[in-house]
């Protein structure tokens, strides 16, 4: 795997972790460390809404990097 992809995955993991910690602070009723750690459907929906913007940005960043890597592998500069 390309080292840039590994670095980006690590960065995204850290960012999502920080966001989840902020989500837990904002939603004290969610106990992620409880037995099973499963959120209710309502809590899961709240998390999806809370994290949607960051998830979309991560997807775009991964797609952009994939385009660059593929262009390099074909021997062309990225668009």
N, C-alpha and C positions, 0 to 999 in steps of 0.2 A: 504494500500500500504506500502511496506517495506520502512522504513526511508532512507535506502541507495539509493533506487530508487528515492525518493523525492529529496534527496541531489544532486544526479547526474543530475536529470532533471533541478534543479535550476542552477547548475554549467553550464550545456549546454546552458541554456537560457542566462546566463550572457555572456558566450563566444560568442554566436551567435550575441547577441546585440552589443558587442564590434566590432565584425567583420563587422556587418552591418554599424556601425558608420564609420569604416575605409573605407568601400566600398563607402559610401556617400561622404566622403572626397575626395576619388580618382575619383569619378564620379559626379562632381558638377551639371551636367545636370539633375540628378535624384532628384526629389522633392518628398520625401516620405510623407511629411505633406500637400501636395497640395490637393485640392478638390478631393475626391475619393481615392487619394493616390496610384492609380494604375500605375505601371510602363509599359512602352511600351514593346512589345515582345522583342525588341533588348536589352533593359535595363534588363529585366527579365533573358534573356539568359546570359548576363554579370554577373548578381548576382549569377546565378546557377553555372557558371564556377568559380567565385570568391570564393564561399562558399563550393564547392564540397569536397575539402580535409577535411575541418572541419566536414562537414556532415558525411562523411565516417568514420572518427574517432569516432564521437559521436555514430553512429550506432554500431560500433565494441565494444565500451565501454558498451553500453546498453546490447548488446548480451552477453558479458562476465559476466556482473553483473547478468543477468537473469539466466545464467548457474549456477552461484554460489548459487543464491537464490533457484533455483529448486533443486539443489543437497542437500542443507541444509534441504529443506522441505521433501525430501525423506530420510533424515537421513544419508546422505553420504557426505564425504568431496568432494569438487570440484576437477575436474581433474587438 
